[in-house]
Every structure is written in structure tokens, then in C-alpha cells.
Amino acid sequence: MHIHDVLIVGAGPCGLAVAARLREHTPSATFTDDEHQRYHWIKKHGRCMNIRNYKTGRDSLNRPSPSSRSSNYESHGEARGVEQGVDILVLDAEGAAWMVRWQRLFKAFEIDYLRSPMFFHVDPADRDALLGYAYEKEREKELQALPGCVGKEVSKHRQKKKWKTVRRMSQGGPDVDERDRKDYYTPSNNLFEAHCNEVVRRYGLRDGLIRQERVTSINYEALTYFYGENESNDTVDDPLDNLTKIFRVSTDRGAHLARVVVLAVGPGNSPSIPPVLGIESSNIHEGYTHAMQIKQLPPPHVMSKIQARKPTNLLIVGGGLTSVQLTDVVVKRGVDRVHLLMRGPLKVKYFDIELDWIGKFRNINQAVFWSADSDEERFKMISEARNGGSITPRYRKILDAHVKTGKVSLHTFTELRSVSWDAHAKTWNKLTSSPMVEFPPIDFIIFATGVHTNVSKIPFMQSFIQRHPTDMVGGLPCLNDDLMWSNDVPLFITGRLAGLRLGPGAPNLVGARVGAERIAWNVEDVLRKLRSHKRSFGSGEREDDEDGGIERLREYVAGRRNRFDTLINVFEEE
């Protein structure tokens, strides 16, 4: 059986970001121009760089010529860089293409524009890649401005009014500097999808890379554990692979072997419905659904009533943007009245997290986050930064318009307690809430209540966690700083489940991009160590330090690690 270098579980934005980054030689999406320039320099001149060993006095250039070593070096894929030579397989339960679930939900919710700003995307090549793509394709009209988000939107009248109120000039200033105005637009969904397709095309991530398979279990053991002593020798292409631990990822259609696994599954758990008397959250019911499981909206029995011009009432539970988006959808499709229940206040924000976690100076908050003394403290910071569900100013205007026309009844600080289903009339009756609200018979209930995140509740992770336990806080695993399950288990996690290391932006596109960058660096290291181990074991000799010299030179010039540590062992003789 073939062993893949990297197996990615999930073909959403996080999975695409990781796959693209593994194919990128010179990433600049999260690096400065100077750092980007160093990558190009070392790629072109690395073999000509002369470093003298302070112990032996030997020059690094006093070694076999590149031509005499290139055949052996390139035979392991390292001269080209791990990015090009990496063998990737992607598994996704919803389709054999990128972002199938993303596109389905955006279509179901009729979302025209993303909530994330322009500099959050999956392209590792350039921080402004999405903005540049919009102008290159002359699609800048598909960029939607965020009024009130930058300094210019604060008028002189408002500034004078604030001056009179507080009798001193505010020290905070505008939330975002005027010079960053071009960044604070949001792209249309069509533009974002087109840019993602361009990333897929550029990095060759289409042909046969993704398989529609649902993962059922993940195990990390030696091949003999899976196949036995005799059978394992004939299972893999290279007999030396029997000597190292690998992953066996079982699916509903078979099994796959991989040296490294990346989980990019979002929250990973099934949609969660709050406890309501009269509703069994584990069953599919014609009278209610979770927002993430919508098949048709409105459902068939409600559409029949709309077409017959009978009165229709829907109940939507949830206080986030999805609840308002669905409210707008069903009103446009003919539902007479929507009752919108929120257990807290209606919160209005541009983004899921506070603006000071989004802007150019978010490093201040990130530094505080990374310097926290414990993961419990980090989890508290994540909860405070996200602060529950919220809606954008644009959808606040849409909601206010529906409330004004009587199409929507908004109930804040209200929780649904119990319901009773009339199977003959296909309506919910005897609805009770706290505080009490008088409801008419409800034709359908939608729970836009998000998805609870708990890695230990993911079905395919349970056996893995039993064999490789780790600490958890708030359902999130306490990964190491490389986003790896542990130092000995190369299971990498990105997205929401990596929140304790990526910060409050982990579930969003910013988390996808930053997570992909951190994972790619360390996947290179893991694969290089495995290949070096196999070469040294197969030859019966210790790995020649010069074989890794070029890679250490790259680390030195790129500033990846502590430069002094890198120089200690460069071309050092025994």
C-alpha cells in the first residue's frame, strides 16, 4: 500500500490553505518584504554562501560540488524543496472538490459577501493576493466597503460632539488608520470562490487530490500493529517504512496510510441544538432543523402553504449572523412572519472578533495571548474576544426593515423552553419561553445555535485519544507550539480546534492562513527527519551532516530559527 507524505482531513478553506502552502516555495502572506527577499536570495545563492566553521577552520564551500551531489540529494525530493515533492491526499465527507460544504451553506443562506476583510484569504503567495486578483480581473466592483471602520468615516461633527462630551481629545483615535482603507472591504462570495479556484489551479491541487470519503478512525502505530509481522513487509512500497510509525486513516470506503495527518475539520462536531422539552436533538424531524443541516428552505410543507396563500409562521433560535441571514431568506421566499429568539442582546460588530484582533496592530493582543501563563487563561481570552454571536451593521439594517414592516418579531433575552408537535396539522403548538411570549402555531423551527467544539466528542478521534491522550481546555486540545498533537505524534490541527495556539481568529480565514504557515514549516521538518532516518538506517551509517547543510543554510538566511543554534552545527566535523 502506498504511504502518502501528508493526508489532510477536510477540503474547506483551512485544508486548501494548508495544501497551497505546502506547494509554495516563497510565502509572503504572513511575512514582510525583507523576509520574502531572503527566501529568493537563499534559493538562488545558497550553494555559493561561504561559512567558516569556528572549531575546524573549514570553509563550507570546501565540499563536493553541487553537480556531484545533486543526483543523490534530489532523489529524496529535497533539492526541489519539500513543498513541491510532498505527496498530498485530501479526504472530505461532502464532496470530491474543494469547499463543497462552504458553497452549499453560502447558497442556502444566500450570502453575497464574506464577513472577513480583504487580507484574510487562503493564498500563501501574497498578503494582498485577493485584492490584486480583484483588480487584475477588473472585478473591483464586487468589493463592499465597511463604512465607519476607518478614520475618515468619523466626521468632524462627531469629533466635536465627542470633544464637548468628554472635554478632552480621545486618546484612542479611529479604530483603523485611514491608510489601511483599501484593506477594509469585503469580497463577494463569487469573487472569493474565483480566487480560491485560481489558487487551486496555480498550485496544481485539482487532479485526483481529493476523495469523497468519511473518516471513521485514525491510528498511529508501526505497520506491524496494523498488518502483522509477515503481511506488513509486502504492504508498502519501501520495506524501510515498516520500521517507523505511520498513520492509518480508516474511512467508509477503505483505508489510507500517511506519514503526517492534518485535521482541518472546522469545529469537527455535529450541530448542537439546545435542550428544549418536546424536541429530540438527535433525530431528523420534518418540523425543525439545525441551520447547518438545511436541505430545503422553506421545507416542502411550508412551501405548500405559501403557494396556497395560507398564513405561515417560522421560529428561528439564535443570536448570530446566521440567524438573521436565514430570517432574511425566508421572508424573501414568502413566509408571513418570523419569530426571532435570542437568549442575549442583539450585538452588532463588523467581525466575529473585536476589531483590535483584526487590524494591523493585532500583534499587541497576540503577544498578550501567547504570553499567557496557562491554556485556561488563553481560553478565557478567546471567549472574551469572540463574545458570542453578533451581526454586521449591514444585516442590522435589513433586520430593522423587516421588523418595521411587521415581517419579523424580535425577542431578545428570551429562551425557548418547551414545544408540542401536532403531526396532523404539521405545526408546533403550546410553545413556552422564558420570559413568556405568546406564539401562534409555528410551522417550522430553525436552530441557528452554532456547533459546540469538543475534540474528544469527534467520533473518529476517540480511539486515537485513548492511545495518545493529551490535555484539553474547553474542548480544545493543548497542542504544542507547532500545532502538533505532541512532540512524538505528527498529527497537526488547524482552524477552530487549534484555538489555544492560534488565538480568537482561529475559526476564521485568518486562522486558516496563519495555521497553514505554521504547519507547513513543521511538516517539512517531520518529513526531512523521516527521510534522513530511513537513509541512515538503510546504509547502516550515521547521516552525513553535509546532507543537511543546505537546509540549515536556508533556515539561517530565512531567519526561521535561532541563528546561533543554526551556525553551531553547520558543516561541523566529528
C-alpha positions as CSV (number, residue, x, y, z in Angstrom):
1,M,0.0,0.0,0.0
2,H,1.3,3.4,-0.9
3,I,2.2,5.8,2.0
4,H,1.3,9.4,1.4
5,D,3.5,12.1,2.9
6,V,0.6,14.3,4.1
7,L,-3.1,13.4,4.4
8,I,-5.4,16.3,5.0
9,V,-8.9,15.6,6.5
10,G,-11.2,18.4,5.3
11,A,-11.4,20.2,2.0
12,G,-12.6,23.5,3.3
13,P,-10.7,26.8,3.4
14,C,-8.3,25.5,6.1
15,G,-7.5,22.4,4.2
16,L,-7.0,24.4,1.0
17,A,-4.7,26.8,2.8
18,V,-2.5,24.0,4.1
19,A,-2.3,22.3,0.7
20,A,-1.4,25.5,-1.1
21,R,1.2,26.5,1.4
22,L,2.9,23.0,1.1
23,R,3.3,23.8,-2.6
24,E,4.6,27.3,-2.1
25,H,8.4,28.0,-2.2
26,T,8.5,31.6,-1.1
27,P,5.5,32.5,1.0
28,S,4.9,36.1,1.8
29,A,1.3,36.2,3.0
30,T,2.4,36.4,6.6
31,F,6.0,37.7,6.2
32,T,7.5,41.1,5.5
33,D,9.0,42.1,2.2
34,D,12.5,41.8,3.6
35,E,11.9,38.2,4.8
36,H,10.4,37.4,1.4
37,Q,13.5,38.7,-0.3
38,R,15.7,36.5,1.8
39,Y,13.8,33.4,0.6
40,H,14.5,34.3,-3.0
41,W,18.2,35.0,-2.2
42,I,18.9,31.7,-0.5
43,K,17.1,29.8,-3.2
44,K,19.4,31.4,-5.8
45,H,22.7,31.8,-4.0
46,G,22.5,29.3,-1.1
47,R,25.1,26.9,-2.5
48,C,27.5,29.8,-3.1
49,M,27.4,31.0,0.5
50,N,30.7,30.5,2.4
51,I,30.6,30.0,6.2
52,R,33.7,29.1,8.1
53,N,33.5,26.6,11.0
54,Y,34.9,28.3,14.1
55,K,36.2,25.0,15.5
56,T,37.8,23.4,12.5
57,G,38.5,26.4,10.4
58,R,37.0,24.6,7.4
59,D,35.1,26.6,4.8
60,S,31.6,25.5,3.9
61,L,32.4,25.7,0.2
62,N,35.2,23.2,0.6
63,R,32.9,20.3,-0.2
64,P,31.8,18.2,-3.2
65,S,30.5,20.3,-6.0
66,P,26.7,20.7,-6.3
67,S,26.7,18.7,-9.5
68,S,28.4,15.7,-7.8
69,R,25.8,15.6,-5.1
70,S,22.7,16.7,-6.9
71,S,21.6,13.3,-8.1
72,N,21.6,11.8,-4.6
73,Y,20.1,14.9,-3.0
74,E,17.3,15.3,-5.5
75,S,16.5,11.6,-5.3
76,H,14.9,12.4,-2.0
77,G,13.0,15.4,-3.2
78,E,14.9,17.8,-1.0
79,A,16.7,19.9,-3.7
80,R,13.4,20.9,-5.0
81,G,12.1,21.6,-1.6
82,V,9.6,19.6,0.4
83,E,6.9,21.9,-0.9
84,Q,7.0,20.5,-4.5
85,G,7.9,16.9,-3.6
86,V,5.3,16.4,-1.0
87,D,2.7,13.7,-1.8
88,I,-0.8,15.0,-0.6
89,L,-4.1,13.3,-0.3
90,V,-7.3,15.1,0.9
91,L,-10.4,13.4,2.3
92,D,-13.7,15.2,2.6
93,A,-17.1,13.7,3.6
94,E,-19.2,16.1,1.5
95,G,-17.5,16.0,-2.0
96,A,-14.5,15.4,-4.1
97,A,-13.8,19.1,-4.7
98,W,-12.6,22.0,-2.6
99,M,-15.0,23.9,-0.4
100,V,-18.2,21.9,-1.2
101,R,-19.8,22.4,2.2
102,W,-18.8,26.1,2.2
103,Q,-20.5,26.6,-1.2
104,R,-23.6,24.7,-0.1
105,L,-24.1,26.8,3.0
106,F,-23.4,30.1,1.3
107,K,-26.0,29.2,-1.3
108,A,-28.6,28.0,1.3
109,F,-28.1,31.2,3.3
110,E,-28.0,33.4,0.2
111,I,-24.8,35.1,1.4
112,D,-23.5,37.5,-1.2
113,Y,-20.5,38.9,0.7
114,L,-18.0,37.5,3.1
115,R,-17.6,38.9,6.6
116,S,-13.8,38.8,6.6
117,P,-11.8,41.7,5.2
118,M,-9.7,41.5,2.0
119,F,-6.4,40.5,3.6
120,F,-7.9,37.2,5.0
121,H,-7.7,34.5,2.3
122,V,-6.1,31.2,1.5
123,D,-3.3,32.3,-0.9
124,P,0.2,31.9,0.7
125,A,2.0,33.9,-2.0
126,D,0.9,37.4,-1.2
127,R,-0.9,39.2,1.6
128,D,-2.8,41.3,-0.9
129,A,-3.4,38.5,-3.3
130,L,-7.2,38.7,-3.2
131,L,-7.2,42.5,-3.6
132,G,-4.7,42.1,-6.5
133,Y,-6.9,39.4,-8.1
134,A,-9.9,41.7,-8.0
135,Y,-8.1,44.5,-9.8
136,E,-6.4,42.1,-12.3
137,K,-9.8,40.6,-13.3
138,E,-11.5,44.1,-13.2
139,R,-13.9,42.9,-10.5
140,E,-13.3,45.7,-8.0
141,K,-17.0,46.5,-8.1
142,E,-17.5,43.3,-6.2
143,L,-15.8,44.8,-3.1
144,Q,-18.1,46.1,-0.4
145,A,-16.8,48.9,1.8
146,L,-17.2,48.8,5.5
147,P,-18.4,52.3,6.5
148,G,-17.4,53.5,9.9
149,C,-14.5,51.2,10.1
150,V,-11.7,53.6,9.2
151,G,-10.8,57.1,10.4
152,K,-12.4,59.0,7.5
153,E,-15.8,57.9,8.5
154,V,-15.6,59.7,11.8
155,S,-16.9,63.1,10.7
156,K,-15.8,66.4,12.2
157,H,-19.2,66.9,13.6
158,R,-19.0,63.7,15.6
159,Q,-15.4,64.5,16.7
160,K,-16.6,68.0,18.0
161,K,-19.6,66.4,19.7
162,K,-17.3,63.9,21.4
163,W,-14.9,66.7,22.4
164,K,-17.8,68.6,24.1
165,T,-18.9,65.4,25.9
166,V,-15.7,64.3,27.4
167,R,-14.0,67.8,27.4
168,R,-10.7,66.3,26.2
169,M,-9.4,64.7,23.0
170,S,-9.8,60.9,22.9
171,Q,-6.5,59.1,23.1
172,G,-7.9,56.1,21.2
173,G,-8.3,57.7,17.8
174,P,-10.1,55.8,15.0
175,D,-10.3,52.1,15.1
176,V,-8.4,51.7,11.8
177,D,-6.0,54.1,10.2
178,E,-7.1,55.9,7.1
179,R,-4.1,54.5,5.2
180,D,-5.5,51.0,5.6
181,R,-8.8,51.8,4.0
182,K,-8.3,49.6,1.0
183,D,-8.0,46.5,3.3
184,Y,-11.3,47.1,4.9
185,Y,-13.5,45.9,2.1
186,T,-15.2,42.6,2.0
187,P,-15.2,40.5,-1.2
188,S,-18.3,39.0,-2.8
189,N,-18.7,35.3,-2.4
190,N,-18.3,34.8,-6.2
191,L,-15.0,36.7,-6.2
192,F,-13.7,34.8,-3.2
193,E,-14.6,31.4,-4.9
194,A,-12.9,32.5,-8.1
195,H,-9.8,33.5,-6.2
196,C,-9.8,30.1,-4.5
197,N,-10.1,28.4,-7.8
198,E,-7.1,30.4,-9.0
199,V,-5.1,29.1,-6.0
200,V,-6.1,25.6,-6.8
201,R,-5.0,26.0,-10.5
202,R,-1.7,27.7,-9.7
203,Y,-0.6,25.0,-7.2
204,G,-1.9,22.0,-9.1
205,L,-4.3,21.0,-6.4
206,R,-7.1,19.6,-8.6
207,D,-6.4,16.3,-10.4
208,G,-7.2,13.3,-8.2
209,L,-6.1,15.1,-5.0
210,I,-9.5,15.0,-3.2
211,R,-11.6,11.9,-2.4
212,Q,-15.1,11.9,-1.0
213,E,-14.7,9.7,2.0
214,R,-15.9,10.0,5.5
215,V,-13.2,9.3,8.1
216,T,-14.1,6.7,10.7
217,S,-10.9,6.3,12.7
218,I,-7.3,7.5,12.9
219,N,-4.5,5.3,14.4
220,Y,-0.7,6.0,14.7
221,E,1.4,2.9,15.1
222,A,4.0,0.8,13.3
223,L,2.8,-1.2,10.3
224,T,3.2,-4.4,12.2
225,Y,0.5,-3.3,14.6
226,F,-2.0,-3.0,11.6
227,Y,-0.9,-5.9,9.4
228,G,1.2,-8.3,11.5
229,E,4.9,-9.2,11.1
230,N,4.7,-11.1,7.9
231,E,2.0,-9.2,6.0
232,S,3.4,-5.8,6.6
233,N,6.6,-6.5,4.7
234,D,4.5,-6.8,1.5
235,T,2.2,-3.9,2.2
236,V,4.3,-0.9,1.5
237,D,6.5,0.2,-1.4
238,D,9.6,0.6,0.7
239,P,10.5,-2.1,3.3
240,L,12.2,0.5,5.5
241,D,8.8,2.0,6.1
242,N,8.0,-1.0,8.4
243,L,10.5,0.4,10.9
244,T,8.7,3.7,11.6
245,K,5.3,4.7,12.9
246,I,2.7,5.9,10.4
247,F,-0.9,6.9,10.4
248,R,-3.7,4.5,9.2
249,V,-6.8,6.6,8.4
250,S,-9.8,4.4,8.0
251,T,-12.8,5.7,6.0
252,D,-16.2,4.4,4.9
253,R,-14.5,3.3,1.7
254,G,-11.3,1.8,2.8
255,A,-8.0,2.9,4.5
256,H,-5.0,5.1,3.7
257,L,-1.5,5.3,5.1
258,A,0.3,8.6,5.7
259,R,3.4,9.9,7.5
260,V,1.7,13.1,8.6
261,V,-2.0,13.9,9.1
262,V,-3.6,17.4,9.2
263,L,-7.0,17.9,10.7
264,A,-8.8,20.8,9.0
265,V,-12.4,19.9,10.0
266,G,-13.7,23.2,11.5
267,P,-15.5,22.5,14.8
268,G,-15.5,18.8,13.9
269,N,-18.6,18.0,15.9
270,S,-22.2,17.6,14.9
271,P,-24.5,20.7,15.1
272,S,-25.8,21.3,18.6
273,I,-29.4,22.0,19.5
274,P,-30.1,23.4,22.9
275,P,-32.3,21.3,25.3
276,V,-36.0,22.1,24.6
277,L,-38.8,19.9,26.0
278,G,-40.5,18.2,23.1
279,I,-37.5,18.2,20.8
280,E,-35.2,15.2,20.4
281,S,-32.0,16.8,19.1
282,S,-30.5,13.5,17.8
283,N,-33.3,12.7,15.4
284,I,-34.3,14.2,12.0
285,H,-37.7,15.8,12.1
286,E,-39.9,17.4,9.5
287,G,-40.8,20.2,11.9
288,Y,-37.3,21.5,12.8
289,T,-33.7,21.5,11.7
290,H,-30.3,22.9,12.6
291,A,-29.0,25.7,10.3
292,M,-26.0,23.5,9.2
293,Q,-28.3,20.7,8.1
294,I,-30.8,22.6,5.9
295,K,-31.8,20.8,2.8
296,Q,-34.6,23.0,1.5
297,L,-35.8,26.4,2.8
298,P,-38.6,26.7,3.5
299,P,-39.4,23.0,3.8
300,P,-41.9,21.4,1.5
301,H,-44.9,21.5,3.8
302,V,-44.3,25.2,4.4
303,M,-43.9,25.9,0.7
304,S,-47.2,24.2,0.1
305,K,-48.9,26.6,2.5
306,I,-47.2,29.6,0.9
307,Q,-48.4,28.6,-2.6
308,A,-51.9,28.0,-1.2
309,R,-51.7,31.5,0.3
310,K,-52.2,30.3,3.8
311,P,-50.6,32.1,6.8
312,T,-47.2,30.8,7.7
313,N,-45.0,31.3,10.8
314,L,-41.4,30.3,11.4
315,L,-39.4,30.4,14.6
316,I,-35.6,30.9,14.4
317,V,-33.5,30.5,17.5
318,G,-30.0,32.1,17.6
319,G,-28.3,35.4,18.2
320,G,-25.6,35.3,15.5
321,L,-25.3,36.4,11.9
322,T,-26.7,33.1,10.5
323,S,-30.0,33.6,12.3
324,V,-30.5,37.0,10.7
325,Q,-29.4,35.8,7.3
326,L,-31.9,32.9,7.4
327,T,-34.6,35.3,8.6
328,D,-34.0,37.5,5.5
329,V,-34.1,34.4,3.3
330,V,-37.4,33.0,4.5
331,V,-39.1,36.4,4.4
332,K,-38.0,36.9,0.8
333,R,-39.4,33.5,0.0
334,G,-42.9,34.3,1.2
335,V,-43.1,33.4,4.9
336,D,-45.6,35.7,6.5
337,R,-43.9,36.1,9.9
338,V,-40.7,35.1,11.5
339,H,-40.2,35.0,15.3
340,L,-36.5,35.5,16.1
341,L,-35.4,34.4,19.6
342,M,-32.1,35.4,21.1
343,R,-31.0,34.4,24.6
344,G,-28.9,37.6,25.0
345,P,-28.8,41.1,23.5
346,L,-28.5,41.9,19.8
347,K,-24.8,42.6,19.3
348,V,-23.6,44.4,16.2
349,K,-19.9,44.0,15.1
350,Y,-18.2,44.1,11.8
351,F,-16.3,40.8,12.5
352,D,-16.7,37.8,14.7
353,I,-14.0,39.1,17.0
354,E,-13.2,42.6,18.2
355,L,-11.5,44.9,15.7
356,D,-8.3,45.2,17.7
357,W,-7.7,41.4,16.9
358,I,-8.2,42.1,13.2
359,G,-6.2,45.3,12.4
360,K,-2.6,45.8,11.6
361,F,-1.6,46.2,15.2
362,R,-3.3,43.0,16.3
363,N,0.2,41.8,17.3
364,I,-0.2,43.6,20.6
365,N,-3.2,41.3,21.6
366,Q,-1.5,38.3,20.1
367,A,1.6,38.9,22.2
368,V,-0.5,39.0,25.3
369,F,-2.3,35.8,24.2
370,W,0.9,33.9,23.5
371,S,2.5,35.2,26.8
372,A,-0.4,33.8,28.8
373,D,0.6,31.6,31.7
374,S,-1.8,28.8,31.0
375,D,-4.2,27.5,28.4
376,E,-7.1,28.2,30.8
377,E,-6.1,31.9,30.5
378,R,-5.9,31.7,26.7
379,F,-9.4,30.1,26.5
380,K,-10.8,32.9,28.6
381,M,-9.3,35.4,26.3
382,I,-10.8,33.6,23.3
383,S,-14.2,33.7,24.9
384,E,-14.0,37.4,25.7
385,A,-12.7,38.3,22.2
386,R,-15.5,36.5,20.4
387,N,-18.2,37.2,23.0
388,G,-20.9,35.1,21.5
389,G,-22.9,35.6,18.3
390,S,-23.2,39.0,16.6
391,I,-24.4,40.5,13.4
392,T,-22.9,43.1,11.0
393,P,-24.2,46.7,10.6
394,R,-25.5,45.8,7.1
395,Y,-27.7,43.0,8.4
396,R,-28.8,45.1,11.3
397,K,-30.4,47.5,8.7
398,I,-32.0,44.5,6.9
399,L,-33.4,43.2,10.2
400,D,-34.7,46.6,11.3
401,A,-36.5,46.9,8.0
402,H,-38.3,43.6,8.4
403,V,-39.2,44.4,12.0
404,K,-40.7,47.8,10.8
405,T,-42.9,46.1,8.2
406,G,-44.1,43.5,10.7
407,K,-42.5,40.5,9.0
408,V,-40.2,39.8,11.9
409,S,-40.8,39.8,15.7
410,L,-37.5,40.1,17.6
411,H,-37.4,38.7,21.1
412,T,-34.1,39.3,22.9
413,F,-33.1,37.8,26.3
414,T,-35.6,35.0,25.6
415,E,-35.1,31.2,25.7
416,L,-37.4,28.5,24.3
417,R,-38.5,26.1,27.0
418,S,-41.0,23.6,25.5
419,V,-42.9,22.8,22.4
420,S,-45.6,20.3,21.3
421,W,-45.8,18.9,17.7
422,D,-49.2,18.3,16.0
423,A,-48.4,15.7,13.4
424,H,-51.8,16.1,11.7
425,A,-51.6,19.9,11.3
426,K,-47.8,19.8,11.0
427,T,-47.4,22.7,13.4
428,W,-45.8,23.4,16.8
429,N,-48.3,24.3,19.5
430,K,-48.1,25.2,23.2
431,L,-44.8,26.9,22.9
432,T,-43.4,28.2,26.2
433,S,-40.5,30.5,26.7
434,S,-38.7,32.5,29.4
435,P,-39.9,35.2,29.7
436,M,-43.3,34.1,28.3
437,V,-44.2,35.1,24.8
438,E,-47.5,34.4,23.0
439,F,-46.7,32.4,19.9
440,P,-49.1,31.5,17.1
441,P,-48.9,27.9,15.7
442,I,-45.4,27.6,14.3
443,D,-44.9,25.7,11.0
444,F,-41.1,25.2,11.3
445,I,-38.3,25.8,13.7
446,I,-34.7,26.6,12.7
447,F,-31.9,26.4,15.3
448,A,-29.0,28.7,14.3
449,T,-27.2,27.9,17.5
450,G,-23.7,27.1,16.2
451,V,-21.7,24.0,16.7
452,H,-20.2,23.0,20.0
453,T,-16.5,22.3,19.7
454,N,-15.0,19.3,21.6
455,V,-12.3,17.2,20.0
456,S,-12.9,14.3,22.4
457,K,-16.5,14.1,21.0
458,I,-15.4,13.7,17.4
459,P,-16.2,10.0,16.6
460,F,-13.1,9.3,14.6
461,M,-10.8,10.8,17.2
462,Q,-12.0,8.8,20.2
463,S,-9.8,5.7,19.7
464,F,-6.8,7.9,18.8
465,I,-7.2,9.9,22.0
466,Q,-7.4,6.8,24.1
467,R,-4.0,5.7,22.8
468,H,-2.5,9.2,22.7
469,P,-4.1,11.2,25.5
470,T,-3.4,14.9,25.8
471,D,-4.7,17.8,28.0
472,M,-7.7,19.7,26.9
473,V,-9.3,23.0,27.9
474,G,-12.8,23.9,26.9
475,G,-12.9,21.0,24.5
476,L,-9.8,22.3,22.7
477,P,-6.6,20.1,22.6
478,C,-3.5,21.6,24.2
479,L,-1.2,21.3,21.2
480,N,2.4,22.1,21.2
481,D,3.6,25.3,19.6
482,D,4.0,23.6,16.2
483,L,0.2,22.9,16.2
484,M,1.1,19.2,16.6
485,W,-0.7,16.8,18.9
486,S,2.5,16.1,20.7
487,N,6.2,16.1,20.0
488,D,6.1,12.4,19.1
489,V,2.8,12.3,17.2
490,P,2.8,14.3,13.9
491,L,-0.9,15.0,13.8
492,F,-1.3,18.7,13.0
493,I,-4.5,20.6,13.7
494,T,-5.6,23.9,12.2
495,G,-8.8,26.0,12.4
496,R,-11.1,26.2,15.3
497,L,-9.7,23.2,17.1
498,A,-6.3,24.9,17.2
499,G,-7.7,28.0,19.0
500,L,-5.4,27.6,22.1
501,R,-2.4,28.2,19.8
502,L,-3.8,30.4,17.0
503,G,-6.0,32.7,19.1
504,P,-9.5,34.1,18.8
505,G,-9.2,34.3,15.0
506,A,-8.6,30.5,14.6
507,P,-12.2,29.7,13.2
508,N,-11.9,32.4,10.6
509,L,-9.9,32.8,7.4
510,V,-7.1,34.5,9.3
511,G,-6.7,31.3,11.4
512,A,-6.7,29.2,8.2
513,R,-3.8,31.2,6.7
514,V,-1.7,31.5,9.9
515,G,-2.3,27.9,10.8
516,A,-1.2,26.8,7.3
517,E,2.0,28.7,7.6
518,R,3.0,27.2,11.0
519,I,2.0,23.7,9.9
520,A,3.9,23.8,6.6
521,W,7.2,24.7,8.3
522,N,6.9,21.8,10.7
523,V,5.7,19.3,8.1
524,E,8.9,20.0,6.2
525,D,10.9,19.2,9.4
526,V,9.0,16.0,10.1
527,L,9.3,14.7,6.6
528,R,13.0,15.6,6.4
529,K,13.8,13.8,9.6
530,L,11.9,10.7,8.5
531,R,13.8,10.6,5.2
532,S,17.1,11.1,6.9
533,H,16.4,8.3,9.4
534,K,15.5,5.9,6.6
535,R,18.7,6.8,4.6
536,S,20.9,6.4,7.7
537,F,19.3,3.2,8.7
538,G,19.4,1.7,5.2
539,S,23.1,2.5,4.8
540,G,24.0,1.4,8.3
541,E,25.8,4.7,8.8
542,R,25.2,8.0,10.6
543,E,23.7,10.7,8.4
544,D,26.4,12.9,6.9
545,D,26.0,16.3,8.3
546,E,26.7,17.9,4.9
547,D,23.5,16.3,3.5
548,G,21.5,18.7,5.7
549,G,23.8,21.6,5.3
550,I,21.8,23.4,2.6
551,E,18.6,23.1,4.6
552,R,20.4,24.7,7.6
553,L,21.7,27.4,5.4
554,R,18.1,28.1,4.3
555,E,17.0,28.2,7.9
556,Y,19.8,30.6,8.8
557,V,19.2,33.1,5.9
558,A,15.4,32.9,6.2
559,G,15.6,33.6,9.9
560,R,13.4,30.6,10.7
561,R,15.1,29.6,13.9
562,N,17.7,30.8,16.4
563,R,20.6,31.7,14.0
564,F,23.2,31.0,16.6
565,D,21.9,27.4,17.1
566,T,21.9,27.0,13.3
567,L,25.5,28.1,13.0
568,I,26.8,25.7,15.7
569,N,26.4,22.6,13.6
570,V,26.8,23.9,10.1
571,F,29.4,21.7,8.4
572,E,30.9,20.7,11.8
573,E,33.1,17.6,11.7
574,E,33.3,15.0,14.4
